[in-house]
Amino acid sequence: GLSYCKPAYPCSSVILLQHWQRECSSKSIASTHRRFAGLLKAGYNWPGNQRTNMPCSTVSQLPLNLWPRYTVYNNMRHILALLLLCATWAVSAATPAPAAFSASYTVHKGNILLGEMHRSLSRSADTRYLFKTETYSTGLAALFVKDRIVESSEWEYHNGLMRPLHYSYRKSGGKRERQLEQRFDWGRKLVNSEGSALASSTVPITAGTLDKLAYQIALMDDLQQGKTELSYTLLDDEETKTYRFQVAGEEILNTPLGRLKTLRVERVMDPGSKRHTTFWCAPSLGYLLVRLDQHENDKDEFSALIRSVEGLSTSGVTP
């Protein structure tokens, strides 16, 4: 968002660079970014109330003739530091804000309709997002299975990475009810977990750790960047696990929306595992999940197929 640097006098760019270095030695990078951005945006007056604007994008071509009485060579390290800072801003600014959406799916076990699943992504605050899924039984299956599962993940972007803040899981209506709450304390790099199936606990985490729902948004982001080998560290109850996926190819799916070109994404399981999970994600819908298959030990597979979507353009759908 910075368009111009406004020096106070011929050596003001050097002064600003020196100020930035001092700030870096005593404050976090995020705090330094905010302080330095404020300095650049504020601008300074030249002697005689003259102003000169220098685009930040050409900071590597600073007009040396404006500094006739100063030697720049001793300040090259500051210029390089500023270039690195500008590059970091560019990376942060390039992180796209995900589009809000709401999607509905039918859920089957084999050929039997079990229920429906609703998934939505919304913005809960200026920098926070809420991803929520709700699955429940419908039709004939609802006479025998009354489970309702609600999951939610509140997260934000921090230095270009997704950072979970709060994860919630609730299963109700059936014989075995279960709930789990996880609150992420990034200042201490800890997660506080509590739920019906486990005692309250504190689990250490590292940068990049996701919850069991947020990684699905990260997967969409990574597919948009053209990645084909995907890996995520996520917190599963009280332990961290690594989920790995690979793009297996393209496939055309017939859906209630129409024909969709998709990427088939398969989870890479450990040797000997009998569980198989496959996602189909549609590029025309921002790599939204449009189909999910999962089966284990050669039993009937559970699947979910998209039925409707709001908030995303369906111009890429073929009738």
Disulfide bonds with the S-S distance in Angstrom:
none
